[in-house]
Structure formats: C-alpha cells, structure tokens
Amino acid sequence: MLYDLFNYLDLQFDFPGAGMFKYISFRAICTLICSLFISTITGHRIINKLKALQIGESIRDLGVEGQTTKKGTPTMGGIIIIIAILIPVLLFSRINNIYLIIMIITTLWMGSLGFVDDYIKVFKKDKEGLHGRFKIIAQVGLGLIVGIILFFSPDVVIRENRTVHGEENAKNVQFHATQSKSTQTTIPFVKNNNFDYAQLVKWAGDYQPVATCIVFILIVTFIVTAVSNGANLTDGLDGLATGSCAIIGTALGALAYMSSHINFASFLNIMFIPGAEELVIFASAFIGATVGFLWYNAYPAQVFMGDTGSLTLGGIIAVFAILIRKELLIPILCGIFMAESLSIMLQVAYYKFTKKKYGEGRRIFKMAPLHHHFQKQGNSGIQALLQKPLNVVPESKIVVRFWLIGIMLAAITIITLKVR
C-alpha cells in the first residue's frame, strides 16, 4: 500500500525520500518498528477486552509448580500477533507478490483454525476444543493449497546454482541465465546441496511429472501439519513458544534475504529465488509481533496466545521455510518443536510397551511434553537415573535455557549451508 503510494510520488513528483521505499532493508526496518508498536500498544487494550469478556484459560492441575496460579489468565492473545503481522505487511510490502499472498493466506487460515479451537474451549466450556480430526483436515487443506500453488504457479521460479571451475581450479558459483519451474530444495551438509523431489519418483517413467506433483504436495502437507502441531505443543510455559518463534523467524528472515540476493546466494552456493525479497518484510513483521507479544507473555504471563497464536506461528514457519526452499533445515532450526513432539511420542509408546510387557506402564520422562519434565520433582532410587534433574527447575529458567538452545540451533542452521 505505502510502497505503491511512495513509488508513485517518486516517479511522478520526485518526492524527497520516497525512493527509500524501493529498498528492502528500509521497508523491513519500518515493518519491524510498526509491528512492535502495534503489538505492544494494542496488546494492552486487547488484553483488557479479553478480561472483560472473561476469556480466561482453564488450567488442568498437572502437579507442577505454579500451574494452578495461571488459572483465569486471558487467552486467545494470538489475535494480537495476527494483527501485528498483517497490518505492517499490508502497509509496507508489495501485495501482488505470490509468496506474500501465500503467507497472508497461511496466517488467516491457521489463525481462523486456532480461533475456532479456542472459542470452543472458552465459550463452549469444552477443554478438548476442536476435535483433532478437524484440526488435521484444516492443516492438510492448507498444505494442499500451498503445494498446488507452488507446483503450478508460473510466478514460483528459481535460478539454479551451479559450481564452475575457474583459473587455478578456483571454484565459482554461477546461476542459470533463465528462471525455471523446479521442485528443488536445499539440503545441509552436502557439497552439491540441491535436491529435486523428482528424484524420488524416477521409477514412474512417463508418469514421473504426475508422481512428482503428488509427492511434492504430500511432503508440503506433512511439513505444515508437523510444524504447526510442534509449535502448539511447545506453547506450555510463559514466553517459551513466543521467544522460540521469534528466534526461528529471525533465522528464516536472514535465509530469505540471502536467497533473494544474488550475491549472497552465490556466496552460500544456494539457489536464487526471484521475488523472495518480499518475504523479508513478512519476517520482519513476524519478529516484531512475537517480540512485542513477549511484553505481555513473558513470565509471569498477562495473556496466553492460545491455539489462535501457536497454530498460526507454526503454520507460518512451516510455509515460510517451504517457500524459500529450506524446509529440510527444519529439523535443525525447529529442534525445540521436534524435541517437544518426540518427547510425547516416546512417552506414549514406552508407556504402552511397558504396560503390555510388565502389566504396569512406565515413563521415560517425568512428564511430557519435554518442558514439563523439568517442572516436576523427580523420584528417588533407580528411577532417578532416567529422571534428572531431580529438583524442580524454575519456569523462567527453563524458558531462557530453551531460548539459548534455539539461538544455537538457528546459528547451526545457517552454518550448515557453508559446512560441506
């Protein structure tokens, strides 16, 4: 909106300073500031409104320290995050960009899903919220939409990177002169770091294009579902999911900038993605919204994001990574989400196995997901060997330590593109 306005003023009237809006760095900074301002200023009013409507969190007593004191804290605060993302994006970005359109669809789609889930929990007094099968159907639906657009849209193209040998065997990265449709993605730790999903279905013969389409869409759908649920499971302590998402968003923003800048893409030897620079604007809004939300969500939280926020943030991260062809870096970058999800799967599987074998279910962790493991007092004796630390770790310390791990994982994610 503002981009088109100032571009017009620059071209028609040579308006002083209007040309600044041509620069991604300038618009990204403006977006970040605007998003921070909206999330912090409007956040207070939205929280008061949620309190007035008595939209409070119903807390189950899990037997962990400080859990019951959170009862009645306003939830559905993800509305603050969504508003603080969408308004700056609409103001400072080029709305006709295909990648930006996909991200806006993702935000609204997942935000609506989370809102319905929270609405059922709060107003219908159903602690289970929206039935799991309907959540999965909605997540799969988004995955299908994103996968189909990426596969068929003529605007989604890349310029493939290739290594050539110059004088004295020096290696240089060059890009194909023309843009092309491709199902390639970036893989870490590999010298020639492009992988084409079409390689998975070489056996299909004449039906390879159709098989590639199906496989690509299925992979996109799986990633969207897995990451959004992982973010949802991580949202269990004050500021944990919010801070983790801010860290991940910063790394994704950096990767988007490098992927859309031909010189940086050449330096990292990654494919060049024309048009992906507008995703830097979205990433800036994402970072500003999450950091601003921390003003109210940090321990002790004045508001919870609820599924309105956690499902939205997870969906955004998944789709963003897919758009910049870095989805195979998600296990590293989103290592916190992955650990939280695995802790539940391992806990349930081990409990069922031991119950069937010994007649009594046993646990690997004191409690799952993983962040609750550190909040619960450990047992003495042999069991204690598997349940360290024995003493309860304060919630704020758990959150900060998880953030530090997230920062390290984000740094490792970017480093993997050069370590080959």
N, C-alpha and C positions, 0 to 999 in steps of 0.2 A: 504493500500500500504506500508507505513512505518512500520506498525505493522508486516506484513509478513516478510519484509526485516530484521528488527531487531530481530524478533523471530528466523529467520534462522541463523543470526550471533551469537545469544546467544547459540543456540543448537549446531551449528557446530564448532564455534571457541571460544566460551565463551568470546565474545567481551565485554570489560568493559562498563557497563552502558546500554547494550542492553536489559537486563532483566527488566528495568524500564517500557518498553512499555507493559508489562503484566498488569500493574496496571491502573485501570480505572481513578483514581484520577490524575495520571501523564499525561495520554493522554488527559484528559478533560482540564487540565490547558494549555497544549500545543495547543490544539484546540482553546481555548478561545483567547490566545495570537495571534495565527495565524489569526484567524478570525478578530480580532480587527485591526491587522496590514493591512490585505488585504482591509478591508472596508475603513480605513482612508487613506491609501496610494493610492490605485487605485481609490478611490472616487473622488479625485480632477481631475484626468485625464478623468474619465468618464463624470464628470460634464462639463468640457471644451469641450469634444466631443459633448455632447448634445447641448451645446450653439452653437457650430459651425454648427450643423445640424438644428439649430433654432427649437429645440424641446421644445417649451415653453408652459406653461399652459395657456389655455384660461379661464379667470375668469368671471363668471357671477356677476353682481353687485347686491348683496343681501341686500345692505343698511346697512352693518355692518362695524364697524371701521377697517380700514387697509386692507379691502378686495381687493380693486382695485389696491393697490400698489404691489400686488403679481403677477400681470399680466406679463407674459413673463418669469417667473421663470422656469428653466428646469424641466421637469417631466420625468417619466419612470425611476426614480432613484432606483426603486426596483431591477433593474439589479445589482446594487452594492450589495444589500442584498443577492440576489441569488448566486452570485459569491462567496461572503464571507462565505456563508454557505457550498456550495458544495465542494469547493477546500479543506478546512480543514477536512471535513468529509471523503473525499476520501483518504486523506493522513494519518489520524490517527485512522480510525475505521477499524473494521473487516467487509469488504464489503459483505461477504456471509451471514450476519445476516439478517433474514427475516424482522425484524422490521425496520432495517436500509434501506433495499430495498424499503419497503413501503413508508418510509419518503422521500427517493430520488424521487420516482415516484410522490408523492404528490407535492413536490417542483417544479419539472419540469412541471407537469400537470397544476397546478394553475398559475405558472409563465408564461406559454405559453398563458393561457386564459387571464390573465391580460395584457400581452404584446399586444395581438391582439386587446383588447379593447382600450388600449392607442394609438396604431397605427392608428386605425380608427378615434379617436378623434383628433390626432395631424396632421396626413398626409392627411386624407380624409376630414378634417375640419367638422366632424360631432360630435357635442357636446354630443350627446346621446351615442356615442360609439357603442359597440357591443349590439345588441338587447337583451333585458332582457331574452327572452325565450332561446336564445342560451347560455347565461351565466348559466341559471338554468340547461339546458341539460348537459353542461360540468360538473357542480358541482355534479349533480345526477350521471353522469358517473363515477366520481371519487369515490363517495360514494358506488356505486355498486362494483367497483373494490376492494376497501378496505374491504367492507363487505364480499365479496365472498372469498377473500384470508384468512381473519381471521377465517371465518367459516369452510373452508375446508382444509387449510394448516395443515399438521401434525406437523409442526415446531412451531405453535402457541399453547402453552400449559401453564397450571398453576399447582401449587401445592396448593391445597385449605387449608386455615387456619381453625382451629377448637379450641375451648376453652375446656380445660380439668381441672378438679378439683384435686389438689394435697393434700398434708398434710395440716391439719388445714384449709381446704376449700380454700386453695390458688389457684388462677386461673393462669393457664399456657397456652400459645399458642403453639400448635403443628401443623405440616404440614403433609399432606398425604405423604406416602413414595414414591408414584409413581406420575409421571406427567400425566395430563389428558386434553383432549379437553373439553372446557367448554364455555358457553355463560354467565358466571357470571360476575358481575361488583360490584364495591364498592359504597355503599350509605352512606351518612353522618348521624350523629346523632342517629344511630341505633346500639343497642348492638351487635347483630349478623349482621354484616354490609355487608354481601354478598347477592346479589340479582341475581337470574337467570332469564333471559328473557324467558326461557321456561315456567316459572310460568304464564306468560300472556296468554298462549295458552293450558293450561291443558285441556280445554274443547274439544280440537281437537281429542282426543282419539288416534287411530292408526296413524293419520296424524300429530301428535304433532311434530315429527322431521322436517317435511317439513314446517309446520306452524312456528316453531321456527326459521328456516332459513330465511323465508320471513320477519318475524317481526324484527329479528336482523338486516338484511340488510336494511330494511326501516328506522330503528332507526339511524343506522350509516349514511345513506344518508341524513336524516333530520339534524343531528348534523353538518355534513360537510357543508351543504348549509347554515344553520342558522349562524354558527360562522364565516364563510368566508364573508358573507354579513354584519355581525355585525362589523367586523374589517374594511370593506370597508366604512361603514357609519361613523366610528369613525375618519377616516383619513380626517379631515377637518381643523385642526389647526396645526401650526408648531410644530412637535415633539410629538403630542398627541398620535397618533396610534403607533409610533415607541417606545416611552417610555413605554406605556401601555403593548405592546407586550414583551418588554424586561423583565418587572416585571412578567408577566404571564409565560414567558419562564423559568425564574429562579425558580418559584414555581413548574412547571412541571418537570424540571430537578431534583429538590430535591425529588419529588414524584417518579420519575423513579429510582433514586438511591436507595431509601428506598424499593421500590417494588422488586428490583433485588438483594437486600442484605438480606439474610435470617434472620439475627439478628435484623435488623431494621424493617423488615416486621413482625417479631414476636412481637417486642415492640409495634408497632402500631396496631397489630392484623389485618393485611391486607394480601391478598393472595400473595404468592411468584411467581414471573414471571421470569422463567429462560430465559436468553438471553436479557432481557430488559436493561441490563447494558450498551449496546452499544448506547441506546437512550440518555444516559448521554452525550456521545460525541456529538451527534446531538444537544442536548440542549445547550451545551457549544458554538457550532458554531452559533446557533441561537441567543444566548445572545450577543456574540461578534459582530455579524453582525449588530444587531439592535442598540447596544450601539455605535458602530463605525459610523453607519449611522447618529446618532444624532449629530455627529461633524458637519455635514453639514445641517441637517434637523431641528436643534433647532432654536428657534426664534432669528432673522429673517432668515427664511429658504433660503439656497442657492440652494436647489433642493427638489422636491417633489417625493415621492415614486411612486405615481400614482397607478392605479389598478394593475400594474405589481408587486408592493410590497404589497399592502393591501390585495388583494385576496390571494396571496401566504402565507402571515403571518397568516391570518385567517384559511386557509386550513391546514397549519402545526399545529397550536394549536389544532384544532378540531381532526385531525387524531392522533396526539401525545397523547391526553387525552384518546382517544378510545383504543389505543394500550396498555396503562398502566392501563386500566380498571378503569379510574377515570372520565369518561365522564359525570356522574351525578353530579359531582362537578363543572361543567362548569358554571351553573347559578350564583354561588358564585364567582368563580375565574375570570370569564369574565363578572363580573357585569357591568363594564363600557360599553362593547359591548351591553349587554342586555338593559341597560338604553337608549342607543342611538337608538336602534331598536324600543323599546317600545314607545319612545317619538314620533317617526314618525307615528307609527300605531295609537296611541291615538289621535294625532293631526288630522290625516286624518279622522278617524272615528267620532270624535267630530265635526269637521267642516261639514261633510256631514249630520250628525244628526241634528245639529242646523240649517243648511240651509234648510233642508226639513221641520223642525218644525216651524221655525221663519221666513223663507224666506231670511235669512242672515246668512252666515257662521261665526262661532265664533271659537276662538282658545284657547287652554289650555296654550300653550307656546307662547312666543313672536315669536319664530322661531324654527323649528326643522330641523335636529337633535339637541339633547339637548345642545351640546356645543355652538351652535349659539344663544341659548336663552339668554346666559349671555353677548353676544356681542351687543345686541340691546337695545336701550333706551326704557324703559317702559312707559306705558300710565299713566295718572293721573286719579283720581276718583276711582269708584268701581272696574274697570278692573284691577287696580294696585294691588288689593289683590291677584290676581292669577298670577301676572306677576313680582314678586320680583326676583332679585333686580331691582329697577327702573333705576339705573345708569349703564352705561357700565362698564364691568369688563375688564381690560387689558388682551390681549390674553395670554401673558406669565404666568399671574397669574392663569388663567383658566386651562392651561395645567398642571402647577405644582400641583394645587389642585386635578385635576383628577388623577395625578400620585400618590399622597398621599392616595387617596381613593383606588386606585389599590393596593398599598402596604398593606393597611389594609385588603382588600379582600383576597389577597394572603395569609396573615398570618391566617386569619379566615379559609380559605380553608384547610390548614394543621392542624389547631387546631381541626377542626370538626372530624378528624379521631381518636382523643383521647377523645373528649367530647361526651360521650354516656350515 
